Amino acid sequence: MRTYEALYIVKPDVQDDEIQTIAKDVESLVTTNGGTIVRSEIWGKRKLAYEVKKQTEGVYVLLRFESSPEFVGKLENHFRLSENVIRDLVVYFDPQTLRLEEEQKQRVEAEIRNSAANRDRDDDDDDDDRRPSRGRRRDDDDEDDE
């Protein structure tokens, strides 16, 4: 089993419930052919960089899945035959890319935990912020000179 990511663009005039149906059909195609779904996201309608099949906008759908290499041809054929899909791209994720992605995810989570811990420490240290100031402000000194 290999990890792949498919990004496909659906025509913008397709209704939301039909987009959901198209996404579910693609997911079921993956699972019925022995694959597993890792992640599925509908990004919504976005402007295309250039006109594709007389369309300037499209609904982006991202699907990460695991399957055999032979299945990718079936999936690309499914996209080609679908009249609502105007563009598609299927990319293979090699183990090194997946490992780097996981390491990056762990670094981000560690940074979030550290910033939350620092925020909690700052909240506990409120006593220092409430001390009255000693002496006069600098602005007061300037007024006396005039």
C-alpha positions, 0 to 999 in steps of 0.5 A, spaced: 500 500 500 502 506 498 500 513 500 497 518 495 493 524 494 488 526 489 486 533 488 480 534 483 476 540 481 468 540 480 464 545 476 462 551 480 455 550 478 454 543 481 450 544 488 453 542 494 449 536 496 451 533 489 459 535 490 458 531 497 455 525 493 461 526 488 466 526 494 463 520 497 463 516 490 470 517 489 471 515 497 467 509 495 471 507 489 477 507 493 475 503 499 471 498 494 478 497 490 482 495 497 484 502 499 483 506 505 481 513 506 486 517 510 483 524 509 478 527 505 476 535 505 472 539 501 476 546 500 470 550 497 469 554 491 476 558 488 478 562 483 482 558 478 489 560 475 487 560 468 481 558 464 479 550 464 474 547 460 471 554 459 470 555 467 474 560 471 472 557 478 471 551 481 470 547 487 476 544 490 476 537 493 482 533 496 483 526 498 489 523 501 488 515 501 492 509 501 492 504 495 495 499 490 499 503 485 494 499 480 488 503 482 491 510 481 489 508 473 482 506 475 481 513 479 484 517 474 480 514 468 474 515 473 475 523 473 476 523 466 469 520 465 466 524 470 463 530 466 463 534 473 470 534 474 474 539 470 481 537 472 484 532 477 491 531 479 494 524 483 500 525 487 504 519 490 507 520 497 514 517 498 516 515 505 521 520 506 515 526 504 510 522 509 516 522 515 518 529 514 510 531 514 509 528 521 516 531 524 513 538 522 506 536 525 510 534 531 514 540 531 508 545 530 504 541 536 510 542 541 510 549 539 503 550 541 504 546 547 510 550 549 506 557 548 500 554 552 505 553 558 508 560 557 502 563 557 499 559 563 506 561 567 505 568 565 498 568 568 500 565 575 505 571 575 500 577 576 503 579 583 509 582 579 505 586 575 501 590 581 506 593 584 506 600 585 511 604 581 516 608 585 518 615 584 515 620 579 514 619 571 519 622 567 514 626 564 513 630 571 520 632 571 520 635 564 514 639 567 518 642 573 523 644 568 519 649 564 
